[in-house]
Amino acid sequence: MTQIEEMRLEALGDSTDDSKDDLLTLKLKEAMDLFILIKYPFLTTKPTIIPSEYLSWQTMCAKELYNKYGFEGIAGYSENGLSMQYDQAMSIISPTLRGMIVSKAGVPI
């Protein structure tokens, strides 16, 4: 199953429904950009692809970004027992997802 099919199944309940492919593809790209920023914070020339061992991370991150779509930047919200709060710069994704990526650092040659 491809990443986009997994996203369709998770978000729409049908892996063949391509009605939101543009949005799902955008969230996969945003997840890739976040991965590169987290993994390689000090590189001046950043890679443009994710290593294959992190593709499942990219899919999980894109699902999380899709689920937050429309709620970006909320600093606090509570109604009928539902509570949301995104108050940190890297709270774009959960600490669990963030913790799965170890940043790479090195000395320039």
Steps between C-alpha positions, in 0.01 A plus 500: 500500500639841405521796735215680325281188523573475873408867538177449304404200713572684825339832404218394270441136589560388140842449339356558151329837572726756336281804571749651749826389339625858460465569873641161600798546268559846649501351853751234389724775361466703822594188699807453278600865556460460878708183496782674316490799737510272805753247373743743334469834684855617427550404137510790258408274207215284619400167342183497294383147580439296813703182552278195447520394866312820593211470251268361768590800721412730211161332461426519875603866506287580194199332664553712810532816289183409310309447825610846619408661167291810567611521863851641446628745759240436770637626830213361706146378454251319719138412437279219633794303634709544183826681564770602249818696562796551267737736672854397404685567178550132418151399610417475132556129565475296818801457730482126430551551126766765563685263731520230233748710300852556629656813355826458314783740572853516379806715455537681164802392299 
